């Protein structure tokens, strides 16, 4: 009986989640009005990240993936056919053009230029994931060169390079001038020897007008498991241009009506409704990018979605207060979204 109830609850929650995703996907498509989001995935072996899966039909997807073991599965997957456009570039990305040594690990998604820091990793389970099974030089190019050769531009970048995120960004300085946001895996601990950490990535992007907004996922490791509490090891971090920054660089051509719609869509996907409202207010004040009627229609979508989000946020806040009263002042719930 208990198992049946659990199963029914899981099914109900799953249906509710899919309904929310479909509703948001419909609103994003309406805001885009036929425009595709140019999405760059550097380190594409795991497929599109769950956050972006409901919006695949509106994505022109370009993946950069050096591990030949992963490419056939990506290109031939059923998912690849769902995107507006789909291409995998079989190169590594780095701060310079030329060969870069990559240590391929037993688990492909753990492969990296940086050698595993086994002294640190040995404190935790499943260190065998990081066993180096091969080491080869991979032909790498900068993101700027890869995109120029392919004739592509980028609106949003996802980076998951197992420590190589900063090196890729250093080779993407031209691309970042037109980029509106990034979803970057960042490390707080040296999982690999000599790898850059979160502060290095934040400083680099911040100096180029792309601000840290929030962590959208946070991973902690315990000494005997990877679930629950423990030491903060890495996170997925959201970086965005602010509305004010976006409006300050019209000479770059980033504030066309199409780009304004893409920026709004990104804010909806990450549920950053305060930024979306501010952006539309600034567009209206300056009478740029969108007509007044288009602006008003987009604002209605933003306010409707914000109202739905606020209800869920208030519920979590209420649960947090109840939990704090029960567990003590040292505890609380924090929504990661």
C-alpha positions as CSV (number, residue, x, y, z in Angstrom):
1,X,0.0,0.0,0.0
2,X,2.8,2.4,1.0
3,X,4.6,1.7,-2.3
4,X,1.5,2.3,-4.3
5,X,1.0,5.7,-2.6
6,X,4.7,6.6,-3.3
7,X,4.3,5.6,-6.9
8,X,1.2,7.7,-7.3
9,X,2.8,10.7,-5.7
10,X,5.9,10.4,-7.9
11,X,3.6,10.1,-11.0
12,X,1.6,13.1,-9.9
13,X,4.8,15.2,-9.3
14,X,6.2,14.2,-12.7
15,X,3.0,15.2,-14.5
16,X,3.0,18.5,-12.7
17,X,6.6,19.2,-13.6
18,X,6.0,18.3,-17.3
19,X,3.0,20.6,-17.4
20,X,5.1,23.5,-16.0
21,X,7.8,22.8,-18.5
22,X,5.3,22.7,-21.4
23,X,3.7,25.9,-20.3
24,X,7.1,27.7,-20.1
25,X,8.2,26.3,-23.4
26,X,5.1,27.6,-25.1
27,X,5.7,31.1,-23.5
28,X,9.3,31.0,-24.6
29,X,8.3,30.1,-28.1
30,X,5.8,33.0,-28.1
31,X,8.4,35.5,-26.9
32,X,11.0,34.3,-29.5
33,X,8.4,34.7,-32.3
34,X,10.2,32.4,-34.6
35,X,13.7,33.4,-33.6
36,X,16.1,30.5,-32.6
37,X,18.5,30.7,-29.7
38,X,22.1,30.1,-30.8
39,X,23.3,27.6,-28.1
40,X,26.9,26.5,-27.8
41,X,27.7,23.5,-25.7
42,X,31.4,23.0,-25.1
43,X,31.9,19.6,-23.6
44,X,28.8,18.1,-25.1
45,X,29.3,14.4,-24.3
46,X,26.4,14.2,-21.8
47,X,23.8,15.7,-24.1
48,X,21.8,18.8,-23.6
49,X,21.5,19.8,-19.9
50,X,18.0,19.2,-18.4
51,X,17.3,22.9,-17.9
52,X,17.3,23.4,-21.7
53,X,15.6,20.1,-22.8
54,X,12.1,21.5,-23.0
55,X,13.3,24.2,-25.4
56,X,15.1,22.1,-28.0
57,X,12.8,22.9,-30.8
58,X,13.9,26.6,-30.5
59,X,17.6,25.9,-30.2
60,X,20.2,26.0,-33.0
61,X,22.6,23.7,-31.1
62,X,26.4,23.6,-31.7
63,X,28.4,21.1,-29.7
64,X,32.1,21.0,-29.3
65,X,33.3,17.6,-28.3
66,X,36.9,16.1,-28.6
67,X,36.2,12.6,-27.3
68,X,35.5,10.4,-30.3
69,X,33.8,7.8,-28.1
70,X,30.9,10.2,-27.5
71,X,30.3,11.8,-30.9
72,X,28.5,8.9,-32.7
73,X,25.9,8.5,-29.9
74,X,25.3,12.3,-29.9
75,X,24.9,12.7,-33.7
76,X,22.7,9.6,-34.1
77,X,20.5,10.2,-31.1
78,X,16.8,10.7,-31.4
79,X,17.3,13.9,-29.4
80,X,19.5,15.4,-32.2
81,X,16.5,15.4,-34.5
82,X,14.4,17.5,-32.1
83,X,16.5,20.7,-32.3
84,X,16.0,23.5,-34.8
85,X,19.6,22.9,-35.8
86,X,22.2,20.4,-34.6
87,X,25.9,20.1,-35.2
88,X,28.8,18.6,-33.4
89,X,32.3,20.0,-34.0
90,X,34.9,17.2,-33.4
91,X,37.6,19.4,-31.9
92,X,38.7,20.3,-28.5
93,X,38.4,24.0,-27.4
94,X,41.2,25.8,-25.6
95,X,42.8,29.1,-25.1
96,X,45.0,28.6,-28.2
97,X,45.1,26.7,-31.5
98,X,47.2,23.5,-31.5
99,X,47.6,20.2,-29.7
100,X,46.6,19.9,-26.0
101,X,47.2,16.8,-24.0
102,X,44.0,15.2,-22.7
103,X,43.9,12.4,-20.1
104,X,41.0,10.2,-20.9
105,X,39.5,8.6,-17.9
106,X,37.5,5.4,-17.3
107,X,34.3,7.6,-17.2
108,X,34.4,9.7,-20.4
109,X,32.8,12.7,-18.8
110,X,35.7,12.9,-16.3
111,X,38.3,13.3,-19.0
112,X,40.4,16.5,-18.7
113,X,43.6,18.3,-19.6
114,X,44.3,18.4,-15.9
115,X,45.4,15.3,-14.1
116,X,43.2,13.9,-11.3
117,X,44.1,15.1,-7.9
118,X,44.1,11.6,-6.4
119,X,45.2,12.8,-2.9
120,X,41.9,14.7,-2.7
121,X,39.7,12.3,-4.7
122,X,40.8,9.4,-2.5
123,X,38.8,10.8,0.4
124,X,35.6,10.0,-1.5
125,X,33.9,7.0,-3.1
126,X,34.3,5.7,-6.7
127,X,37.8,7.2,-7.3
128,X,38.1,4.6,-10.2
129,X,36.0,7.0,-12.3
130,X,39.1,9.1,-12.6
131,X,41.5,6.3,-13.6
132,X,43.4,7.5,-16.6
133,X,43.0,4.9,-19.3
134,X,44.7,6.8,-22.2
135,X,46.5,10.0,-22.8
136,X,46.6,11.7,-26.2
137,X,47.1,15.0,-27.7
138,X,43.8,16.5,-29.0
139,X,43.7,19.0,-31.8
140,X,42.3,22.1,-30.2
141,X,41.2,25.5,-31.5
142,X,39.8,28.6,-29.8
143,X,36.0,29.0,-29.7
144,X,36.5,32.2,-31.7
145,X,38.2,30.3,-34.5
146,X,35.8,27.4,-34.5
147,X,32.7,29.6,-34.7
148,X,34.3,31.9,-37.4
149,X,35.1,28.8,-39.5
150,X,31.6,27.5,-39.1
151,X,30.0,30.9,-39.7
152,X,28.1,30.8,-36.4
153,X,27.3,33.3,-33.7
154,X,26.3,32.5,-30.1
155,X,23.7,33.8,-27.7
156,X,24.3,31.4,-24.8
157,X,27.2,29.1,-23.8
158,X,27.2,26.0,-21.6
159,X,30.6,25.0,-20.4
160,X,31.5,21.7,-18.7
161,X,35.2,21.0,-19.4
162,X,36.3,19.3,-16.1
163,X,38.6,22.2,-15.2
164,X,39.2,23.6,-18.6
165,X,36.4,26.3,-18.5
166,X,38.8,29.2,-18.0
167,X,41.0,28.1,-20.8
168,X,38.1,27.9,-23.2
169,X,36.8,31.4,-22.1
170,X,40.3,32.8,-22.8
171,X,39.9,31.7,-26.4
172,X,36.4,33.1,-26.7
173,X,37.0,36.8,-26.2
174,X,35.3,37.9,-29.4
175,X,32.4,35.4,-28.9
176,X,31.8,36.8,-25.4
177,X,31.3,40.3,-26.8
178,X,28.0,39.0,-28.3
179,X,27.1,36.4,-25.7
180,X,24.2,37.1,-23.3
181,X,24.8,34.4,-20.7
182,X,26.6,31.2,-19.7
183,X,25.9,28.1,-17.7
184,X,29.3,27.0,-16.3
185,X,30.3,24.2,-14.2
186,X,32.7,25.7,-11.6
187,X,34.8,23.9,-8.9
188,X,35.4,25.1,-5.4
189,X,38.0,22.3,-4.7
190,X,41.0,21.2,-6.7
191,X,39.6,17.9,-8.0
192,X,42.3,18.1,-10.6
193,X,45.9,19.3,-10.2
194,X,46.3,23.0,-11.1
195,X,42.8,23.6,-12.3
196,X,41.3,27.1,-12.1
197,X,38.5,27.5,-9.5
198,X,35.2,29.4,-9.3
199,X,36.8,32.7,-8.4
200,X,39.0,32.6,-11.5
201,X,36.0,32.1,-13.8
202,X,33.9,34.8,-12.0
203,X,36.7,37.4,-12.2
204,X,37.3,36.7,-15.9
205,X,33.7,37.0,-16.9
206,X,33.0,39.9,-14.6
207,X,35.8,41.9,-16.3
208,X,33.9,41.5,-19.6
209,X,30.5,42.7,-18.3
210,X,29.0,39.3,-17.7
211,X,27.9,39.0,-14.0
212,X,27.5,36.1,-11.7
213,X,23.8,35.7,-10.9
214,X,23.3,32.5,-8.9
215,X,24.2,28.9,-8.5
216,X,21.6,26.8,-10.2
217,X,22.9,23.5,-8.9
218,X,25.3,22.6,-6.0
219,X,27.0,19.4,-5.4
220,X,28.4,18.3,-2.0
221,X,30.3,15.1,-1.3
222,X,30.4,13.2,1.9
223,X,33.2,10.8,2.7
224,X,31.0,7.8,2.1
225,X,28.5,9.0,-0.4
226,X,27.6,11.8,-2.9
227,X,24.1,12.5,-1.5
228,X,22.9,14.9,1.1
229,X,25.3,17.1,3.1
230,X,29.0,17.3,2.9
231,X,31.8,19.4,1.4
232,X,30.8,21.8,-1.4
233,X,32.8,20.5,-4.4
234,X,31.4,22.0,-7.5
235,X,28.3,23.9,-8.8
236,X,26.6,25.0,-12.0
237,X,26.8,28.8,-12.1
238,X,24.6,31.2,-14.1
239,X,26.3,34.2,-15.5
240,X,24.3,36.9,-17.4
241,X,24.7,40.3,-18.9
242,X,22.5,42.7,-16.9
243,X,19.8,44.6,-18.7
244,X,21.7,47.8,-18.1
245,X,24.9,46.2,-19.6
246,X,23.0,44.9,-22.6
247,X,21.7,48.4,-23.4
248,X,25.1,50.0,-23.0
249,X,26.6,48.1,-26.0
250,X,24.3,48.7,-28.9
251,X,27.3,49.3,-31.2
252,X,28.0,45.6,-31.0
253,X,24.6,44.9,-32.7
254,X,23.4,42.9,-29.8
255,X,20.2,44.9,-29.2
256,X,18.3,44.1,-32.4
257,X,14.7,43.0,-31.9
258,X,15.7,39.4,-32.4
259,X,18.5,39.7,-29.8
260,X,16.1,41.4,-27.4
261,X,13.7,38.5,-27.8
262,X,16.4,35.9,-27.2
263,X,17.6,37.6,-24.1
264,X,14.1,37.7,-22.7
265,X,13.7,34.0,-23.5
266,X,16.9,33.2,-21.6
267,X,15.6,35.1,-18.6
268,X,12.3,33.1,-18.8
269,X,14.2,29.8,-19.0
270,X,16.2,30.6,-15.9
271,X,13.2,32.3,-14.2
272,X,14.9,35.6,-13.6
273,X,11.7,37.6,-13.8
274,X,13.0,40.7,-12.0
275,X,15.6,41.1,-14.7
276,X,13.0,40.5,-17.4
277,X,10.8,43.2,-16.0
278,X,13.6,45.6,-15.7
279,X,14.8,44.9,-19.3
280,X,11.3,45.5,-20.7
281,X,11.0,48.7,-18.7
282,X,14.3,50.0,-20.1
283,X,13.3,49.1,-23.6
284,X,10.0,51.0,-23.2
285,X,11.7,54.0,-21.7
286,X,14.2,54.3,-24.5
287,X,11.8,53.1,-27.3
288,X,14.3,50.6,-28.7
289,X,14.3,47.0,-30.0
290,X,10.6,46.2,-29.5
291,X,7.5,48.2,-30.4
292,X,5.2,49.3,-27.5
293,X,2.7,46.6,-28.4
294,X,5.4,43.9,-28.5
295,X,6.8,45.1,-25.3
296,X,3.4,45.0,-23.6
297,X,2.7,41.5,-24.8
298,X,6.1,40.3,-23.5
299,X,5.5,42.0,-20.2
300,X,2.2,40.1,-19.8
301,X,4.0,36.8,-20.3
302,X,6.7,37.8,-17.8
303,X,4.2,38.9,-15.1
304,X,2.1,35.7,-15.6
305,X,5.1,33.5,-15.2
306,X,6.4,35.5,-12.3
307,X,3.1,35.1,-10.5
308,X,3.3,31.3,-10.9
309,X,6.9,31.3,-9.7
310,X,6.2,33.5,-6.7
311,X,3.6,31.0,-5.5
312,X,6.1,28.2,-5.6
313,X,8.8,30.4,-4.0
314,X,6.4,31.4,-1.1
315,X,5.7,27.7,-0.5
316,X,9.4,26.9,-0.2
317,X,9.9,30.0,2.1
318,X,7.1,28.8,4.3
319,X,8.6,25.3,4.5
320,X,11.9,26.8,5.3
321,X,10.5,28.8,8.2
322,X,8.8,25.6,9.5
323,X,12.0,23.6,9.1
324,X,14.0,26.3,10.9
325,X,11.6,26.3,13.9
326,X,11.7,22.5,14.1
327,X,15.5,22.0,13.5
328,X,16.9,25.1,15.1
329,X,18.4,28.5,14.1
330,X,21.3,26.9,12.3
331,X,19.1,25.3,9.6
332,X,17.0,26.6,6.8
333,X,15.9,25.8,3.3
334,X,17.2,27.6,0.3
335,X,15.6,27.4,-3.2
336,X,18.1,26.7,-6.0
337,X,16.5,27.4,-9.3
